[in-house]
Amino acid sequence: MGISKNKGLLIVCHTFNEKNSEEVTIRIFSCRKATKREAIEYGGEQ
């Protein structure tokens, strides 16, 4: 989950790879506006 610049709720798909305690890679591969149902379910607004 994330929030856009205009305060819209986003669904974000990502991978997380911790190479060691000081190096982490996060890869975002998909992001979309949350549906009205998802927004209600997670307490956000559509």
Backbone hydrogen bonds, N-H to C=O, Kabsch-Sander energy under -0.5 kcal/mol:
donor,donor_aa,acceptor,acceptor_aa,energy
2,G,10,L,-1.9
4,S,8,G,-2.9
7,K,4,S,-1.8
9,L,45,E,-0.6
10,L,2,G,-3.0
11,I,32,R,-2.9
12,V,10,L,-0.5
13,C,30,S,-2.8
15,T,27,R,-2.1
17,N,25,T,-2.8
19,K,17,N,-0.8
19,K,23,E,-1.9
20,N,23,E,-1.4
23,E,20,N,-0.6
25,T,17,N,-2.8
27,R,15,T,-1.9
28,I,26,I,-0.6
29,F,13,C,-2.0
29,F,27,R,-0.6
30,S,13,C,-1.3
32,R,11,I,-2.1
34,A,9,L,-2.5
39,A,35,T,-2.5
40,I,36,K,-2.2
41,E,37,R,-2.6
42,Y,38,E,-2.2
43,G,40,I,-1.1
44,G,39,A,-2.3
